[in-house]
């Protein structure tokens, strides 16, 4: 376990691409889609041996705090940070860095989403420890890059520059450039050129991140400074009513920006970002197609949870724990059955499920999304 290290789990997403299983009151990170544990439970279990429970924080929006506390009962209640509203990852991570710095001004922090899948847990933890060592040694931002298995268009890519060291960190490189969710032709070229998937897992000193927010995003930094002054040393995880009001006021002023756009791309162009190549079996659980790739399949490429029967059925995903599903001549399909809604669709278009949720809300069917 690392002494001066915190893990920060970002858990504010709604997971609309997993409708009808995920709803506003049951977001993706609380679902046990690919194992008996929910996604956030699996994530927390992976990082506890690195930072310890006392130094593992969860950042989420206020209306999800109670559900997450019930799920992560072994995590201290003081370790849940509540955002008054979702403003993307830059304000979220900035708020966490403020709390980490308050608890330990010299601490480094690992930042990771709540909804990833990892095959090799030991290899994952080893990579995180190396990333923290790099962040402390070089005082730069570190991002974990993943060697691509195929040209995924839903991920960002990291183009590697020169190696950090010829001796000790053979898998660590300066970042040359970031590319966000490329078209297929460009994704194929990036894979051929040796670029890495951007996992969205980071390591850095809390103080370094706050300094770079001040340089690149003064409006976010100003809001964080105002929150710090209002706190006066008080924990952001157990705020008084006065501090909650101050946080809400400052959040309204902050721009809605991802940490990649707000800081990483800008810092990378100035040589302040390193990437550490991870090889531990990884996927962003971002769609039903991603779930299908991770699950065990039969000889025809079908993956399932629940009872089902198929004739001439190939490469399908069936999630139907409560009733029998029968498929005839279906290929590349996703079927998700819940008590009040059924999804049947093209597995290759599962990223578009979030658009269906938007349409349900527009058509006055919002009761099926809450």
C-alpha positions in Angstrom: 0.0 0.0 0.0 1.3 3.4 -1.0 1.5 5.9 1.9 1.1 9.3 0.2 -1.3 8.2 -2.4 -5.1 8.6 -2.8 -7.4 6.9 -5.3 -10.2 9.0 -6.7 -13.1 7.1 -8.4 -15.3 9.2 -10.7 -18.8 7.9 -10.4 -21.2 10.5 -11.6 -22.2 9.1 -15.0 -25.8 8.1 -15.9 -24.9 5.3 -18.2 -27.7 6.0 -20.7 -26.2 3.7 -23.2 -27.2 0.8 -21.0 -30.9 1.5 -21.1 -33.3 -0.1 -20.2 -31.2 -1.7 -17.5 -29.7 1.6 -16.4 -32.0 4.4 -15.3 -31.5 7.8 -13.6 -32.1 6.2 -10.2 -29.9 3.1 -11.1 -26.9 4.4 -13.0 -24.5 2.2 -14.8 -21.8 2.1 -12.1 -24.3 0.4 -9.8 -25.1 -2.4 -12.2 -23.6 -5.9 -12.1 -23.4 -6.2 -15.9 -20.4 -8.4 -16.3 -19.9 -10.1 -12.9 -21.7 -10.6 -9.5 -20.3 -7.3 -8.3 -21.4 -3.9 -9.5 -18.9 -2.0 -11.7 -18.0 0.5 -8.9 -17.5 -2.4 -6.4 -15.1 -4.0 -8.7 -13.2 -0.8 -9.3 -12.9 0.0 -5.6 -11.7 -3.6 -4.9 -8.9 -3.1 -7.5 -7.6 0.1 -5.9 -7.9 -0.6 -2.1 -4.6 -2.5 -2.0 -2.9 0.5 -3.7 -4.2 3.4 -1.6 -6.2 1.8 1.2 -9.8 2.4 2.1 -9.1 5.5 4.1 -7.4 7.1 1.1 -10.0 6.1 -1.5 -12.4 8.9 -2.5 -15.6 8.7 -4.6 -16.8 11.8 -6.4 -20.4 11.8 -7.7 -23.4 14.1 -8.1 -25.4 14.7 -4.9 -28.4 12.6 -5.8 -26.3 9.5 -6.2 -24.3 9.7 -2.9 -26.8 7.7 -0.8 -26.9 4.8 -3.3 -23.2 4.7 -3.6 -22.7 4.7 0.1 -25.1 1.7 0.4 -23.1 -0.1 -2.3 -19.6 0.7 -0.8 -20.4 0.1 2.8 -16.8 -0.6 3.7 -15.7 2.9 2.5 -15.8 5.6 5.2 -18.8 8.0 4.8 -16.3 11.0 4.9 -14.8 9.7 1.6 -17.7 10.6 -0.7 -17.6 14.0 -2.4 -20.8 15.3 -3.7 -21.0 17.7 -6.7 -24.1 19.9 -6.8 -24.3 19.3 -10.5 -22.4 17.4 -13.2 -19.9 19.7 -15.0 -17.8 17.1 -16.7 -14.5 15.8 -15.4 -12.4 18.9 -15.0 -14.4 20.5 -12.2 -15.0 17.1 -10.7 -11.3 16.1 -10.6 -10.3 19.6 -9.4 -12.7 19.3 -6.4 -11.1 16.0 -5.6 -7.6 17.4 -5.9 -8.6 20.2 -3.5 -9.8 17.6 -0.9 -6.7 15.4 -1.4 -4.4 18.4 -1.0 -6.3 19.4 2.2 -5.8 16.0 3.7 -2.2 15.7 2.6 -0.4 18.5 0.7 2.3 16.2 -0.6 0.0 13.4 -1.8 -0.3 12.0 -5.3 -3.6 10.8 -6.6 -4.8 8.2 -9.0 -8.0 9.2 -10.9 -10.1 6.5 -12.5 -13.6 6.0 -13.8 -16.0 3.7 -12.0 -17.0 1.7 -15.1 -14.0 -0.1 -16.4 -13.2 -3.8 -16.7 -9.8 -5.2 -16.0 -8.7 -8.8 -16.5 -5.3 -8.8 -14.8 -5.8 -7.1 -11.4 -2.2 -7.7 -10.2 -0.8 -6.2 -13.4 -3.2 -3.2 -13.1 -2.1 -2.5 -9.6 1.6 -2.7 -10.6 1.0 -0.2 -13.4 -0.7 2.2 -11.0 2.2 2.0 -8.6 4.6 2.7 -11.5 2.5 5.7 -12.6 2.5 7.2 -9.1 6.3 6.7 -9.0 6.6 8.6 -12.3 4.3 11.4 -11.2 6.4 11.9 -8.1 9.8 11.6 -9.8 9.1 13.9 -12.8 6.3 16.1 -11.3 4.3 15.7 -14.5 0.8 14.4 -15.3 0.7 10.7 -16.1 -2.0 8.9 -18.2 -2.3 5.1 -18.6 -2.3 4.1 -22.3 -3.5 0.7 -23.5 -2.1 -1.1 -26.5 -5.1 -1.4 -28.9 -6.6 -4.7 -29.9 -8.4 -3.2 -32.8 -9.2 0.3 -34.3 -11.9 1.4 -31.8 -13.6 4.7 -32.9 -15.2 5.3 -29.5 -11.9 5.8 -27.6 -9.4 8.6 -27.6 -5.8 7.9 -28.7 -2.3 8.9 -27.4 0.5 9.3 -29.8 3.8 8.4 -28.1 6.8 10.7 -28.2 10.3 9.9 -27.0 10.9 7.4 -24.1 11.1 9.0 -20.6 14.2 6.9 -19.8 16.4 4.5 -21.7 16.9 2.4 -18.6 14.2 2.2 -16.1 10.8 3.0 -17.6 10.9 1.3 -21.0 7.1 1.5 -21.2 6.8 5.2 -20.3 6.9 8.0 -23.0 6.3 11.7 -23.3 3.0 12.4 -25.0 3.3 13.8 -28.5 -0.4 14.3 -29.2 -3.9 13.3 -28.2 -6.6 12.4 -30.7 -10.3 12.2 -29.7 -12.5 9.4 -31.0 -11.3 9.3 -34.6 -13.1 8.0 -37.7 -12.3 4.4 -38.6 -9.7 5.3 -41.3 -7.7 7.4 -38.9 -8.1 4.9 -36.1 -6.5 2.2 -38.3 -3.6 4.5 -39.0 -3.1 5.4 -35.3 -3.1 1.7 -34.4 -0.5 1.0 -37.2 1.6 3.9 -35.9 1.8 2.5 -32.4 -0.6 4.9 -30.7 -2.3 3.8 -27.5 -5.9 4.0 -26.4 -6.4 6.7 -23.8 -7.9 4.8 -20.8 -8.9 7.9 -18.8 -6.9 6.6 -15.9 -4.5 9.2 -14.6 -1.8 9.8 -11.8 -0.3 13.1 -10.6 0.4 15.1 -7.5 -2.7 16.9 -6.4 -0.7 20.2 -6.2 0.5 19.8 -9.8 -3.0 19.3 -11.1 -4.2 22.4 -9.2 -1.3 24.5 -10.6 -2.0 23.4 -14.1 -5.7 24.2 -13.7 -4.7 27.6 -12.6 -2.6 28.0 -15.8 -4.9 26.6 -18.3 -8.4 27.0 -16.8 -8.4 30.1 -14.6 -12.2 30.1 -14.3 -12.2 26.6 -12.8 -9.2 27.5 -10.6 -11.0 30.7 -9.4 -14.0 28.6 -8.4 -11.8 26.1 -6.5 -10.0 28.9 -4.7 -13.3 30.3 -3.6 -14.4 26.9 -2.3 -11.1 26.5 -0.5 -11.6 29.9 1.2 -15.1 29.1 2.1 -14.1 25.7 3.6 -11.4 27.3 5.8 -9.9 23.8 6.4 -13.2 22.1 6.6 -13.6 18.8 4.7 -15.4 19.0 1.4 -16.8 15.6 2.0 -18.7 16.6 5.1 -19.6 20.2 4.4 -21.7 22.5 6.5 -24.8 24.1 4.9 -22.8 27.3 4.3 -20.0 25.4 2.5 -22.5 23.5 0.4 -24.0 26.8 -0.7 -20.6 28.1 -1.6 -19.8 24.9 -3.6 -23.1 25.2 -5.5 -22.5 28.9 -6.2 -19.0 28.3 -7.6 -20.0 25.2 -9.6 -22.6 27.3 -11.5 -19.9 29.5 -12.8 -17.5 26.8 -13.9 -17.4 25.7 -17.6 -18.5 22.2 -18.6 -15.1 20.7 -19.6 -13.4 17.3 -19.7 -10.0 17.0 -18.0 -8.6 16.0 -21.4 -9.6 19.2 -23.1 -9.2 21.5 -20.1 -5.7 20.3 -19.1 -4.3 17.1 -20.7 -4.1 18.3 -24.3 -2.6 21.7 -23.3 -0.1 20.2 -20.9 0.9 17.5 -23.4 1.8 20.1 -26.0 4.2 21.6 -23.5 5.8 18.3 -22.6 4.1 18.0 -19.2 2.3 14.7 -19.8 3.8 11.2 -19.7 2.0 8.0 -20.8 2.6 4.6 -19.3 1.8 1.7 -21.5 -0.4 -0.7 -19.6 -1.0 -4.4 -20.6 -3.5 -5.8 -18.1 -6.6 -6.5 -20.2 -8.8 -3.5 -20.2 -12.0 -2.2 -21.6 -14.2 0.9 -21.0 -17.6 -0.6 -20.3 -19.3 2.0 -22.5 -21.9 0.1 -24.5 -23.7 -3.3 -24.9 -21.2 -4.1 -27.6 -18.3 -3.7 -25.2 -20.1 -6.0 -22.7 -20.5 -8.6 -25.5 -16.7 -8.5 -26.2 -15.9 -9.1 -22.5 -18.3 -12.0 -21.9 -17.8 -15.7 -22.4 -19.5 -16.8 -25.6 -20.8 -20.0 -27.1 -19.5 -21.5 -30.4 -21.7 -19.1 -32.4 -20.4 -16.0 -30.6 -23.5 -15.5 -28.4 -23.2 -14.2 -24.9 -26.0 -14.2 -22.3 -27.2 -13.7 -18.8 -30.5 -15.5 -18.2 -32.3 -18.3 -20.0 -32.5 -18.2 -23.8 -32.9 -20.4 -26.8 -31.7 -19.7 -30.4 -32.0 -21.2 -33.8 -29.6 -19.8 -36.4 -28.5 -17.2 -33.9 -25.0 -15.7 -34.1 -23.0 -13.0 -32.4 -25.8 -11.9 -30.1 -26.0 -10.5 -26.6 -29.0 -11.5 -24.5 -29.6 -10.0 -21.0 -32.8 -11.4 -19.7 -32.6 -12.8 -16.1 -36.4 -13.0 -15.5 -37.9 -14.7 -18.5 -37.0 -17.0 -21.4 -36.0 -15.3 -24.6 -36.2 -17.2 -27.9 -34.3 -15.9 -31.0 -34.8 -17.2 -34.6 -32.3 -16.3 -37.3 -30.9 -13.3 -35.4 -27.3 -12.0 -36.0 -25.4 -9.2 -34.3 -28.4 -8.3 -32.1 -28.7 -7.1 -28.5 -31.7 -8.1 -26.4 -32.2 -6.5 -23.0 -35.3 -7.5 -21.1 -36.5 -5.6 -17.9 -39.9 -5.7 -16.2 -41.2 -2.6 -17.9 -39.1 -2.2 -21.1 -37.5 -4.3 -23.8 -34.6 -3.3 -26.0 -34.0 -5.2 -29.3 -31.4 -3.7 -31.6 -28.3 -3.9 -33.8 -25.4 -4.7 -31.5 -23.0 -2.7 -33.7 -25.2 0.4 -33.1 -25.4 0.1 -29.3 -23.6 3.4 -28.9 -26.8 5.0 -30.1 -29.0 3.7 -27.2 -28.4 7.1 -25.5 -30.2 8.7 -28.4 -33.2 6.5 -27.8 -33.2 7.7 -24.2 -33.3 11.3 -25.4 -36.2 10.4 -27.8 -38.1 8.7 -25.0 -37.9 11.9 -22.9 -38.9 14.1 -25.9 -41.9 11.8 -26.6 -43.3 12.1 -23.0 -42.1 8.6 -22.1 -39.6 9.8 -19.4 -41.1 7.5 -16.8 -39.2 4.7 -18.6 -35.9 6.4 -18.0 -36.1 7.3 -14.3 
